[in-house]
Amino acid sequence: MAGLIKREDIDEVRSRTDIKEVIDGYVTLRTAGVGSFKGLCPFHDERSPSFHVRPQVGTFHCFGCGESGDVISFIQKMDHTTFTETVERLAGRIGFELRYEDGGSGPNKQEVGRRQRLLDAHKIAEEFFRQQLAAGEAQTGRDFLAERGFDQAACDQFGVGYAPKGWDALLKHLRNKGFRDDELKLTGMFSEGNRGIYDRFRGRLIWPIRDLTGATIGFGARKLYEDDQGPKYLNTPETQLYKKSQVLYGVDLAKREITKNRQIVVVEGYTDVMACHLSGIGTAVATCGTAFGADHIKIARRLLQDDGTGGEVVFTFDGDAAGQKAALRAFEEDQRFTAQTYVAVEPSGSDPCELRQHRGPEAVRELIDSKRPLFEFAIKVGLKRFDLNTVEGRVQALRASAPIIAGIRDSAMRPAYARELAGWLGMDMDEVNRSIGAAAKRGRESEDHGGRGDGNRGEPRRGEAETRPAGPAYERPDPRDPVARMERESLEVVLQQPSMLTPEQWQAFYDARFMAPAHAVVHDAVRAAGASGATPAQWVESIRQEVPEPLRPFVSELAVIPLPANSDEALVRYCRDIMNRLFELQITRLKAEKIGRLQRMDPAADPAGYQQINRELMELELRRRSLRED
């Protein structure tokens, strides 16, 4: 059994792991100043980016929900792994061999964490399936792909493979790779019968389903043969890795294009994703056997940077009743986006794969370009349920449509759609407006009686990132207090840019007195931690460990908040000016104390002492002037 990982090895893994590279697998980050990045927080639902990462100091902090920590705690929180499992995963990522206390040793290849074993099994299975696509038995699968315009290059791009017809081809392969049956049962790639486990996917085309990081976590399998009694599409069941409500097929390939173009196109199948990407729509993804729901929206919003500054979500659905029903389900989730939501429906009922197959890539692009606002589509689908040739039908249609228009976020668009609805119904504009107004009032009353607020919080102004206390025993310093603000800014510099302080400045900082209790505790922690030989990440972590638990998020906050400088030169000037202001304040305090002592002294009784204090006052004034000249 493995012992505790040596502390110095944990520190080494932490310092050698690029926290931005790791977090990039979960969150789309944008530059937020020199050495700082921000994005939508993965730990709570928000519309304005308040999640900040400082790679140099190896720290993240969310100014909205308060989550903070280093790369180890980030992975623990995201993937629900233990501390040891997380360090081992990160060590494997950088090729670092861990050492253990008390003669213990880390797990060997057969004993790594359960999650990593599952990922390894999926990676090997994907390679196996891809190799099988070239075998003679897979001709039917190759014909299926070729008929739809997918050549070998397309199959390679998307990792398409083939599962042999036999009952244990994959099982034997993975057993030969050292996997035990009890491990394989957890992968979702096998079913279990009276004689043990057997291949779940047999005689089918296989698509690997990957997470945001590109790791394969499941498979989708398409039926090829008439004697296959299973469903047309068969996916991996729910496992530790694969949660269908949290997975978007193709997101690993689309994430950069989604972020770049501020667009995500949601299609219905694996071949539709392939057809879109091969037609120039590199933002296409698909759900995996489930409706597009709240968890999918969280993924989409983070990739879109859905912060109210643009972006669009395009749903493609067949023009039949099932497609219309799916579009209306998507409309129910529309208000979770600040991006504009659209629907692209092909009247002929063709999906993107069929459009590309029969009419070429241009037809796929034309489908996406033909998108209509989702609420317009929802209104028109709703109108079809009523007989608009009768007064009763028109009134019922108005009542059904008014809440949709009342819910449109863009206040400038609501009157335009009210006019459209009046025209579609042939009704008086005032009557339509009254109905929309009544629907809006009912919506507000519903929210007041149990509807939940948005709860989103944007990035705060410097110095007032949170209004709640930093901890039970430490009140957050008032950002309106100029002394408290200056103390905070100096701590931000010391945590983020310790190398910019000279030995003399460090000594002056250590000698300084901090008035705000929370700042004083962090100041004491800095003195206790010491900066000798520490990397920036180790430096921040050592300070975080020195403060009481309630103040650790506050330390992370100080370590990640962007310093107001847009260049290296400006950063140097800013850090110098902040520290000089701190030292000048300390000089002012010392001068006040000495002047008080001077006023209490009798020069005749202690002339030497009186002169000494005057000399000290002169030295302090010279130091103050020197700082100002600097």
NUBA-984089 format. One record per residue (C-alpha): x, z, y. Coordinates in steps of 0.1 Angstrom, whole numbers. Each point is the difference from the previous one (the first is absolute). Layout:
N
<site x="X" z="Z" y="Y"/>
...
***
This chain:
630
<site x="0" z="0" y="0"/>
<site x="13" z="-9" y="34"/>
<site x="12" z="27" y="23"/>
<site x="-4" z="2" y="38"/>
<site x="15" z="-29" y="18"/>
<site x="30" z="10" y="20"/>
<site x="-7" z="6" y="37"/>
<site x="28" z="-22" y="12"/>
<site x="-13" z="-29" y="-22"/>
<site x="-35" z="4" y="15"/>
<site x="16" z="-1" y="35"/>
<site x="20" z="-31" y="-10"/>
<site x="-32" z="-18" y="-13"/>
<site x="-18" z="9" y="32"/>
<site x="27" z="-12" y="23"/>
<site x="7" z="-32" y="-19"/>
<site x="-36" z="-11" y="-3"/>
<site x="-13" z="-22" y="28"/>
<site x="-33" z="18" y="9"/>
<site x="-12" z="-31" y="19"/>
<site x="5" z="-23" y="-30"/>
<site x="-19" z="24" y="-22"/>
<site x="-29" z="5" y="24"/>
<site x="-2" z="-37" y="7"/>
<site x="-13" z="-3" y="-36"/>
<site x="-31" z="20" y="11"/>
<site x="-3" z="-4" y="38"/>
<site x="5" z="-29" y="23"/>
<site x="24" z="13" y="26"/>
<site x="7" z="-14" y="35"/>
<site x="28" z="7" y="24"/>
<site x="-8" z="29" y="23"/>
<site x="31" z="4" y="21"/>
<site x="37" z="3" y="-8"/>
<site x="3" z="10" y="-37"/>
<site x="-37" z="9" y="-3"/>
<site x="-28" z="-16" y="-19"/>
<site x="-38" z="6" y="-2"/>
<site x="-30" z="-11" y="-20"/>
<site x="-34" z="11" y="-12"/>
<site x="2" z="33" y="-18"/>
<site x="-4" z="-2" y="-38"/>
<site x="-12" z="36" y="-2"/>
<site x="-31" z="-3" y="22"/>
<site x="-24" z="-27" y="13"/>
<site x="9" z="-10" y="36"/>
<site x="-3" z="-29" y="23"/>
<site x="30" z="6" y="23"/>
<site x="35" z="2" y="-15"/>
<site x="12" z="36" y="1"/>
<site x="23" z="0" y="-30"/>
<site x="37" z="0" y="11"/>
<site x="32" z="-5" y="-20"/>
<site x="35" z="6" y="12"/>
<site x="23" z="-15" y="-27"/>
<site x="32" z="14" y="17"/>
<site x="-13" z="36" y="-6"/>
<site x="-18" z="-8" y="-32"/>
<site x="-33" z="15" y="13"/>
<site x="-36" z="-11" y="4"/>
<site x="-28" z="17" y="19"/>
<site x="-36" z="-8" y="7"/>
<site x="-12" z="11" y="35"/>
<site x="-36" z="-4" y="-12"/>
<site x="-3" z="22" y="-31"/>
<site x="34" z="19" y="2"/>
<site x="14" z="-12" y="-34"/>
<site x="38" z="-1" y="2"/>
<site x="31" z="2" y="-21"/>
<site x="28" z="-20" y="-15"/>
<site x="1" z="-29" y="-25"/>
<site x="-4" z="24" y="-29"/>
<site x="-31" z="17" y="13"/>
<site x="-15" z="-34" y="10"/>
<site x="2" z="-13" y="-36"/>
<site x="-13" z="33" y="-13"/>
<site x="-30" z="-2" y="22"/>
<site x="-7" z="-37" y="-6"/>
<site x="6" z="-2" y="-37"/>
<site x="-8" z="36" y="-10"/>
<site x="33" z="5" y="-18"/>
<site x="19" z="32" y="-4"/>
<site x="31" z="7" y="21"/>
<site x="23" z="-6" y="-30"/>
<site x="-18" z="-32" y="-10"/>
<site x="3" z="-12" y="36"/>
<site x="37" z="7" y="4"/>
<site x="6" z="-17" y="-34"/>
<site x="-19" z="-31" y="10"/>
<site x="18" z="-2" y="33"/>
<site x="33" z="5" y="-17"/>
<site x="-8" z="-28" y="-24"/>
<site x="-9" z="-22" y="30"/>
<site x="35" z="4" y="15"/>
<site x="19" z="2" y="-33"/>
<site x="11" z="36" y="4"/>
<site x="7" z="21" y="-30"/>
<site x="-14" z="35" y="4"/>
<site x="16" z="32" y="-11"/>
<site x="-19" z="31" y="-12"/>
<site x="6" z="38" y="2"/>
<site x="9" z="22" y="-30"/>
<site x="14" z="-29" y="-20"/>
<site x="-34" z="-18" y="0"/>
<site x="-1" z="-38" y="1"/>
<site x="-25" z="-24" y="14"/>
<site x="-25" z="-19" y="-22"/>
<site x="15" z="-30" y="-18"/>
<site x="-17" z="-34" y="-2"/>
<site x="-26" z="13" y="-25"/>
<site x="-7" z="31" y="19"/>
<site x="-6" z="-11" y="36"/>
<site x="-31" z="10" y="19"/>
<site x="-33" z="-13" y="-15"/>
<site x="-7" z="-22" y="30"/>
<site x="33" z="-17" y="-2"/>
<site x="-4" z="-6" y="-37"/>
<site x="-34" z="-16" y="6"/>
<site x="16" z="-22" y="27"/>
<site x="28" z="-10" y="-23"/>
<site x="-25" z="-9" y="-28"/>
<site x="-20" z="-22" y="25"/>
<site x="31" z="-17" y="12"/>
<site x="11" z="-9" y="-36"/>
<site x="-35" z="-10" y="-9"/>
<site x="-2" z="-24" y="30"/>
<site x="33" z="-16" y="-11"/>
<site x="-14" z="-3" y="-35"/>
<site x="-32" z="-17" y="11"/>
<site x="19" z="-24" y="23"/>
<site x="23" z="-11" y="-29"/>
<site x="-30" z="-5" y="-23"/>
<site x="-16" z="-25" y="25"/>
<site x="27" z="-25" y="-11"/>
<site x="-7" z="4" y="-38"/>
<site x="-19" z="-26" y="-19"/>
<site x="-30" z="22" y="-5"/>
<site x="-5" z="2" y="38"/>
<site x="-8" z="-37" y="4"/>
<site x="-37" z="8" y="6"/>
<site x="11" z="24" y="28"/>
<site x="24" z="-26" y="15"/>
<site x="-28" z="-26" y="0"/>
<site x="-24" z="24" y="17"/>
<site x="25" z="6" y="28"/>
<site x="10" z="-37" y="3"/>
<site x="-36" z="-11" y="3"/>
<site x="-3" z="23" y="30"/>
<site x="31" z="-13" y="16"/>
<site x="24" z="28" y="-8"/>
<site x="34" z="-12" y="-11"/>
<site x="29" z="21" y="-15"/>
<site x="13" z="9" y="35"/>
<site x="-34" z="14" y="9"/>
<site x="-1" z="20" y="-32"/>
<site x="35" z="14" y="7"/>
<site x="-10" z="9" y="35"/>
<site x="-30" z="21" y="-12"/>
<site x="15" z="11" y="-33"/>
<site x="-27" z="-16" y="-21"/>
<site x="5" z="5" y="-38"/>
<site x="-17" z="-2" y="-33"/>
<site x="-10" z="26" y="-26"/>
<site x="3" z="-13" y="-36"/>
<site x="-30" z="1" y="-23"/>
<site x="14" z="25" y="-24"/>
<site x="-9" z="37" y="-1"/>
<site x="34" z="15" y="6"/>
<site x="24" z="-25" y="16"/>
<site x="4" z="21" y="32"/>
<site x="-1" z="32" y="-20"/>
<site x="29" z="-10" y="-22"/>
<site x="20" z="-12" y="31"/>
<site x="-4" z="33" y="19"/>
<site x="7" z="21" y="-31"/>
<site x="32" z="-20" y="-5"/>
<site x="9" z="9" y="36"/>
<site x="-2" z="37" y="-8"/>
<site x="-35" z="9" y="11"/>
<site x="-20" z="25" y="-21"/>
<site x="-37" z="-5" y="-8"/>
<site x="-10" z="31" y="19"/>
<site x="16" z="-16" y="31"/>
<site x="-16" z="-34" y="-6"/>
<site x="-35" z="15" y="-3"/>
<site x="4" z="10" y="36"/>
<site x="7" z="-35" y="13"/>
<site x="-34" z="-15" y="-4"/>
<site x="15" z="-30" y="-18"/>
<site x="-12" z="12" y="-34"/>
<site x="-33" z="9" y="-17"/>
<site x="-3" z="25" y="-28"/>
<site x="-17" z="-4" y="-34"/>
<site x="0" z="17" y="-34"/>
<site x="34" z="-13" y="-8"/>
<site x="16" z="9" y="33"/>
<site x="6" z="-20" y="32"/>
<site x="0" z="-38" y="4"/>
<site x="3" z="-25" y="28"/>
<site x="-28" z="1" y="26"/>
<site x="8" z="-35" y="12"/>
<site x="-1" z="-28" y="-26"/>
<site x="-1" z="-37" y="4"/>
<site x="-4" z="2" y="37"/>
<site x="17" z="-11" y="32"/>
<site x="15" z="30" y="18"/>
<site x="5" z="8" y="36"/>
<site x="21" z="30" y="10"/>
<site x="-16" z="23" y="25"/>
<site x="25" z="16" y="23"/>
<site x="0" z="27" y="26"/>
<site x="12" z="-2" y="36"/>
<site x="36" z="5" y="-11"/>
<site x="-1" z="-29" y="-25"/>
<site x="-1" z="23" y="-31"/>
<site x="-22" z="-13" y="-28"/>
<site x="-27" z="26" y="-7"/>
<site x="-26" z="-19" y="-20"/>
<site x="-12" z="-34" y="-13"/>
<site x="-29" z="-23" y="3"/>
<site x="-8" z="-23" y="-30"/>
<site x="-21" z="-32" y="0"/>
<site x="-18" z="-11" y="-32"/>
<site x="12" z="-34" y="-14"/>
<site x="-17" z="-4" y="-34"/>
<site x="-36" z="-3" y="-10"/>
<site x="4" z="25" y="-29"/>
<site x="11" z="27" y="24"/>
<site x="-30" z="23" y="2"/>
<site x="13" z="20" y="29"/>
<site x="-9" z="-5" y="37"/>
<site x="13" z="-29" y="20"/>
<site x="24" z="23" y="19"/>
<site x="14" z="31" y="-15"/>
<site x="21" z="24" y="21"/>
<site x="21" z="30" y="-7"/>
<site x="-22" z="31" y="-1"/>
<site x="6" z="30" y="23"/>
<site x="34" z="15" y="-6"/>
<site x="24" z="23" y="19"/>
<site x="14" z="-32" y="16"/>
<site x="-31" z="-22" y="3"/>
<site x="-30" z="10" y="21"/>
<site x="-21" z="-31" y="5"/>
<site x="-17" z="13" y="31"/>
<site x="35" z="4" y="16"/>
<site x="15" z="-33" y="-11"/>
<site x="0" z="-35" y="16"/>
<site x="14" z="-28" y="-21"/>
<site x="26" z="-20" y="19"/>
<site x="6" z="26" y="27"/>
<site x="37" z="2" y="-9"/>
<site x="4" z="-37" y="8"/>
<site x="-24" z="0" y="30"/>
<site x="10" z="32" y="18"/>
<site x="26" z="-15" y="23"/>
<site x="-23" z="-30" y="10"/>
<site x="-29" z="24" y="5"/>
<site x="21" z="21" y="24"/>
<site x="15" z="-31" y="17"/>
<site x="-33" z="-19" y="5"/>
<site x="-23" z="31" y="4"/>
<site x="-23" z="-15" y="-26"/>
<site x="-11" z="8" y="-35"/>
<site x="-21" z="-23" y="-21"/>
<site x="-19" z="16" y="-29"/>
<site x="-9" z="-24" y="-28"/>
<site x="-16" z="7" y="-34"/>
<site x="25" z="-9" y="-27"/>
<site x="36" z="-4" y="-11"/>
<site x="0" z="-38" y="1"/>
<site x="-17" z="1" y="34"/>
<site x="29" z="20" y="13"/>
<site x="25" z="-25" y="-15"/>
<site x="-19" z="-29" y="15"/>
<site x="-1" z="16" y="35"/>
<site x="37" z="8" y="0"/>
<site x="9" z="-35" y="-12"/>
<site x="-22" z="-15" y="27"/>
<site x="17" z="19" y="28"/>
<site x="-23" z="30" y="1"/>
<site x="27" z="26" y="-7"/>
<site x="-23" z="29" y="10"/>
<site x="-23" z="-2" y="-30"/>
<site x="-7" z="29" y="-24"/>
<site x="-27" z="8" y="-25"/>
<site x="-16" z="31" y="-14"/>
<site x="4" z="7" y="-37"/>
<site x="-34" z="2" y="-17"/>
<site x="-16" z="21" y="27"/>
<site x="-16" z="-4" y="34"/>
<site x="21" z="2" y="32"/>
<site x="-4" z="36" y="9"/>
<site x="13" z="29" y="21"/>
<site x="34" z="3" y="-17"/>
<site x="6" z="-37" y="3"/>
<site x="-8" z="2" y="37"/>
<site x="27" z="27" y="4"/>
<site x="26" z="-23" y="-14"/>
<site x="-12" z="-29" y="21"/>
<site x="-1" z="19" y="32"/>
<site x="35" z="13" y="-4"/>
<site x="13" z="-35" y="-6"/>
<site x="-19" z="-14" y="29"/>
<site x="11" z="28" y="23"/>
<site x="-38" z="3" y="6"/>
<site x="4" z="18" y="34"/>
<site x="-25" z="-19" y="21"/>
<site x="25" z="-26" y="13"/>
<site x="-12" z="-29" y="-20"/>
<site x="1" z="-12" y="-36"/>
<site x="-27" z="-14" y="-23"/>
<site x="-13" z="5" y="-35"/>
<site x="-15" z="-31" y="-17"/>
<site x="-22" z="4" y="-31"/>
<site x="-6" z="-31" y="-21"/>
<site x="-30" z="-1" y="-22"/>
<site x="-20" z="-25" y="-20"/>
<site x="-31" z="-14" y="17"/>
<site x="-22" z="13" y="-28"/>
<site x="-21" z="32" y="-1"/>
<site x="28" z="20" y="-16"/>
<site x="24" z="-11" y="27"/>
<site x="-25" z="9" y="27"/>
<site x="-5" z="34" y="-15"/>
<site x="38" z="6" y="-1"/>
<site x="3" z="-10" y="36"/>
<site x="-27" z="24" y="10"/>
<site x="18" z="28" y="-19"/>
<site x="31" z="-9" y="20"/>
<site x="-20" z="2" y="32"/>
<site x="-10" z="36" y="-8"/>
<site x="37" z="8" y="3"/>
<site x="6" z="-21" y="31"/>
<site x="-1" z="30" y="24"/>
<site x="31" z="15" y="-16"/>
<site x="20" z="-28" y="16"/>
<site x="9" z="-5" y="36"/>
<site x="11" z="-35" y="-9"/>
<site x="-26" z="-28" y="1"/>
<site x="-16" z="-7" y="-33"/>
<site x="-11" z="-34" y="-11"/>
<site x="-15" z="-17" y="-30"/>
<site x="9" z="-35" y="-13"/>
<site x="-26" z="-15" y="-23"/>
<site x="3" z="-33" y="-18"/>
<site x="-35" z="-15" y="-1"/>
<site x="7" z="-20" y="-32"/>
<site x="9" z="33" y="-17"/>
<site x="36" z="-10" y="-7"/>
<site x="26" z="27" y="1"/>
<site x="35" z="-5" y="15"/>
<site x="15" z="-10" y="-33"/>
<site x="-27" z="-27" y="-6"/>
<site x="4" z="-12" y="36"/>
<site x="37" z="-5" y="-4"/>
<site x="-4" z="-16" y="-34"/>
<site x="-26" z="-26" y="11"/>
<site x="6" z="-5" y="37"/>
<site x="35" z="12" y="7"/>
<site x="17" z="28" y="20"/>
<site x="-17" z="-12" y="32"/>
<site x="-34" z="9" y="-13"/>
<site x="12" z="36" y="-6"/>
<site x="13" z="2" y="35"/>
<site x="-32" z="-15" y="14"/>
<site x="-20" z="27" y="-19"/>
<site x="19" z="28" y="17"/>
<site x="-2" z="-18" y="34"/>
<site x="-38" z="-2" y="-4"/>
<site x="-4" z="38" y="-1"/>
<site x="-29" z="16" y="18"/>
<site x="-3" z="35" y="13"/>
<site x="-12" z="22" y="-28"/>
<site x="-28" z="16" y="20"/>
<site x="-14" z="-35" y="8"/>
<site x="0" z="-9" y="-37"/>
<site x="-17" z="33" y="-8"/>
<site x="-27" z="-6" y="26"/>
<site x="-7" z="-35" y="-13"/>
<site x="0" z="11" y="-36"/>
<site x="-25" z="27" y="9"/>
<site x="-23" z="-24" y="19"/>
<site x="-4" z="-20" y="-32"/>
<site x="-19" z="29" y="-15"/>
<site x="-29" z="-4" y="24"/>
<site x="-26" z="-27" y="8"/>
<site x="9" z="-8" y="36"/>
<site x="-31" z="-22" y="3"/>
<site x="-21" z="31" y="3"/>
<site x="-2" z="27" y="26"/>
<site x="4" z="27" y="-26"/>
<site x="31" z="-17" y="-15"/>
<site x="17" z="-3" y="34"/>
<site x="-6" z="36" y="9"/>
<site x="13" z="12" y="-34"/>
<site x="30" z="-23" y="5"/>
<site x="7" z="15" y="34"/>
<site x="-2" z="35" y="-13"/>
<site x="25" z="-9" y="-28"/>
<site x="24" z="-18" y="23"/>
<site x="0" z="24" y="30"/>
<site x="22" z="27" y="-16"/>
<site x="26" z="-26" y="-8"/>
<site x="3" z="-11" y="36"/>
<site x="-2" z="36" y="12"/>
<site x="30" z="7" y="-22"/>
<site x="23" z="-27" y="14"/>
<site x="30" z="18" y="15"/>
<site x="7" z="-26" y="27"/>
<site x="-24" z="9" y="28"/>
<site x="5" z="-35" y="15"/>
<site x="-11" z="-17" y="-32"/>
<site x="-32" z="20" y="-5"/>
<site x="-20" z="-17" y="28"/>
<site x="11" z="-34" y="-12"/>
<site x="-12" z="6" y="-36"/>
<site x="-32" z="15" y="14"/>
<site x="-7" z="-33" y="17"/>
<site x="9" z="-19" y="-32"/>
<site x="-24" z="22" y="-20"/>
<site x="-28" z="-5" y="26"/>
<site x="6" z="-38" y="-4"/>
<site x="0" z="1" y="-38"/>
<site x="-32" z="20" y="0"/>
<site x="-17" z="-17" y="29"/>
<site x="-7" z="34" y="16"/>
<site x="1" z="14" y="35"/>
<site x="34" z="12" y="11"/>
<site x="-13" z="33" y="13"/>
<site x="-17" z="8" y="-33"/>
<site x="32" z="-7" y="-19"/>
<site x="20" z="22" y="24"/>
<site x="-25" z="29" y="-4"/>
<site x="3" z="-2" y="-38"/>
<site x="38" z="0" y="2"/>
<site x="0" z="29" y="24"/>
<site x="-23" z="20" y="-23"/>
<site x="23" z="-8" y="-30"/>
<site x="30" z="12" y="20"/>
<site x="-17" z="32" y="9"/>
<site x="-9" z="7" y="-36"/>
<site x="36" z="-6" y="-10"/>
<site x="13" z="25" y="26"/>
<site x="-25" z="26" y="-12"/>
<site x="10" z="-5" y="-36"/>
<site x="37" z="6" y="10"/>
<site x="-10" z="31" y="19"/>
<site x="-18" z="14" y="-30"/>
<site x="28" z="-3" y="-26"/>
<site x="18" z="-33" y="7"/>
<site x="37" z="6" y="0"/>
<site x="21" z="-8" y="30"/>
<site x="30" z="-23" y="0"/>
<site x="25" z="28" y="1"/>
<site x="27" z="-24" y="10"/>
<site x="27" z="11" y="23"/>
<site x="25" z="-23" y="16"/>
<site x="36" z="7" y="9"/>
<site x="2" z="29" y="25"/>
<site x="19" z="0" y="32"/>
<site x="35" z="14" y="-2"/>
<site x="0" z="37" y="-3"/>
<site x="-37" z="4" y="-10"/>
<site x="-1" z="-15" y="-34"/>
<site x="-23" z="27" y="-13"/>
<site x="-24" z="24" y="17"/>
<site x="-1" z="23" y="-30"/>
<site x="26" z="27" y="-4"/>
<site x="33" z="-9" y="-17"/>
<site x="-7" z="28" y="-25"/>
<site x="-20" z="32" y="-4"/>
<site x="26" z="21" y="19"/>
<site x="13" z="-26" y="24"/>
<site x="-20" z="-14" y="29"/>
<site x="8" z="-35" y="9"/>
<site x="17" z="0" y="34"/>
<site x="-20" z="-13" y="29"/>
<site x="12" z="-36" y="8"/>
<site x="-10" z="5" y="36"/>
<site x="26" z="27" y="4"/>
<site x="31" z="-18" y="13"/>
<site x="24" z="25" y="-16"/>
<site x="-17" z="-3" y="-34"/>
<site x="0" z="-38" y="3"/>
<site x="37" z="0" y="8"/>
<site x="7" z="23" y="-29"/>
<site x="-19" z="-22" y="-24"/>
<site x="17" z="-32" y="12"/>
<site x="35" z="16" y="-5"/>
<site x="-10" z="10" y="-35"/>
<site x="-11" z="-36" y="-7"/>
<site x="34" z="-13" y="11"/>
<site x="19" z="26" y="-20"/>
<site x="-20" z="-8" y="-32"/>
<site x="1" z="-37" y="4"/>
<site x="33" z="-7" y="17"/>
<site x="24" z="29" y="-9"/>
<site x="30" z="-22" y="1"/>
<site x="-4" z="-7" y="37"/>
<site x="8" z="37" y="9"/>
<site x="36" z="8" y="7"/>
<site x="15" z="33" y="-13"/>
<site x="-4" z="15" y="35"/>
<site x="-36" z="-11" y="1"/>
<site x="-7" z="15" y="-34"/>
<site x="14" z="33" y="11"/>
<site x="-21" z="-1" y="32"/>
<site x="-31" z="-8" y="-22"/>
<site x="7" z="29" y="-23"/>
<site x="4" z="23" y="30"/>
<site x="-33" z="-11" y="15"/>
<site x="-31" z="22" y="0"/>
<site x="-33" z="-16" y="-9"/>
<site x="-31" z="16" y="14"/>
<site x="-28" z="-15" y="-21"/>
<site x="-2" z="20" y="-33"/>
<site x="-3" z="-31" y="-22"/>
<site x="29" z="-17" y="18"/>
<site x="21" z="32" y="-3"/>
<site x="-5" z="0" y="-38"/>
<site x="10" z="-36" y="-3"/>
<site x="30" z="7" y="22"/>
<site x="11" z="28" y="-22"/>
<site x="-4" z="-22" y="-31"/>
<site x="22" z="-26" y="16"/>
<site x="27" z="26" y="6"/>
<site x="-4" z="13" y="-36"/>
<site x="1" z="-35" y="-15"/>
<site x="32" z="-12" y="16"/>
<site x="7" z="-38" y="2"/>
<site x="34" z="-1" y="-15"/>
<site x="3" z="-30" y="-24"/>
<site x="-38" z="-4" y="-4"/>
<site x="-16" z="-34" y="-1"/>
<site x="-30" z="-4" y="24"/>
<site x="-24" z="4" y="-28"/>
<site x="17" z="31" y="-14"/>
<site x="2" z="14" y="36"/>
<site x="-38" z="-2" y="5"/>
<site x="-8" z="13" y="-35"/>
<site x="24" z="30" y="4"/>
<site x="-18" z="9" y="33"/>
<site x="-34" z="-4" y="-16"/>
<site x="11" z="24" y="-28"/>
<site x="12" z="26" y="25"/>
<site x="-33" z="3" y="18"/>
<site x="-31" z="18" y="-14"/>
<site x="-24" z="-23" y="-20"/>
<site x="-26" z="-3" y="28"/>
<site x="26" z="-15" y="24"/>
<site x="14" z="-26" y="-24"/>
<site x="-25" z="-27" y="10"/>
<site x="9" z="8" y="36"/>
<site x="37" z="-7" y="-8"/>
<site x="-9" z="-33" y="-16"/>
<site x="-20" z="-9" y="31"/>
<site x="29" z="7" y="23"/>
<site x="22" z="-21" y="-23"/>
<site x="-21" z="-31" y="0"/>
<site x="-17" z="-3" y="34"/>
<site x="15" z="-30" y="17"/>
<site x="24" z="7" y="28"/>
<site x="-9" z="-19" y="32"/>
<site x="28" z="-26" y="-1"/>
<site x="-1" z="-37" y="-8"/>
<site x="38" z="-5" y="-5"/>
<site x="30" z="18" y="-13"/>
<site x="13" z="3" y="36"/>
<site x="-33" z="15" y="12"/>
<site x="0" z="24" y="-30"/>
<site x="34" z="13" y="9"/>
<site x="-10" z="5" y="36"/>
<site x="-33" z="17" y="-10"/>
<site x="17" z="24" y="-24"/>
<site x="27" z="9" y="26"/>
<site x="-26" z="6" y="27"/>
<site x="-22" z="22" y="-22"/>
<site x="29" z="22" y="-11"/>
<site x="13" z="3" y="35"/>
<site x="-34" z="11" y="12"/>
<site x="0" z="27" y="-27"/>
<site x="34" z="12" y="10"/>
<site x="-9" z="-1" y="37"/>
<site x="-30" z="22" y="-8"/>
<site x="22" z="24" y="-18"/>
<site x="24" z="2" y="30"/>
<site x="-30" z="6" y="23"/>
<site x="-11" z="29" y="-22"/>
<site x="36" z="15" y="-1"/>
<site x="3" z="-4" y="37"/>
<site x="-32" z="19" y="6"/>
<site x="11" z="28" y="-23"/>
<site x="34" z="3" y="18"/>
<site x="-16" z="-1" y="34"/>
<site x="-23" z="28" y="-10"/>
<site x="30" z="20" y="-12"/>
<site x="18" z="-7" y="32"/>
<site x="-29" z="12" y="21"/>
<site x="-1" z="32" y="-20"/>
<site x="37" z="7" y="5"/>
<site x="18" z="20" y="28"/>
<site x="30" z="-22" y="11"/>
<site x="18" z="30" y="13"/>
<site x="-4" z="20" y="-32"/>
<site x="12" z="-29" y="-23"/>
<site x="17" z="-27" y="20"/>
<site x="18" z="-15" y="-30"/>
<site x="-33" z="-4" y="-19"/>
<site x="-17" z="-14" y="30"/>
<site x="26" z="-26" y="4"/>
<site x="0" z="-9" y="-37"/>
<site x="-37" z="-7" y="1"/>
<site x="5" z="-22" y="31"/>
<site x="27" z="-20" y="-18"/>
<site x="-23" z="-4" y="-30"/>
<site x="-28" z="-12" y="23"/>
<site x="24" z="-25" y="15"/>
<site x="10" z="-13" y="-35"/>
<site x="-36" z="-4" y="-10"/>
<site x="-7" z="-19" y="32"/>
<site x="29" z="-23" y="-7"/>
<site x="-13" z="-6" y="-36"/>
<site x="-34" z="-7" y="14"/>
<site x="13" z="-26" y="25"/>
<site x="21" z="-16" y="-28"/>
<site x="-30" z="-4" y="-21"/>
<site x="-19" z="-16" y="28"/>
<site x="28" z="-24" y="7"/>
<site x="1" z="-9" y="-37"/>
***
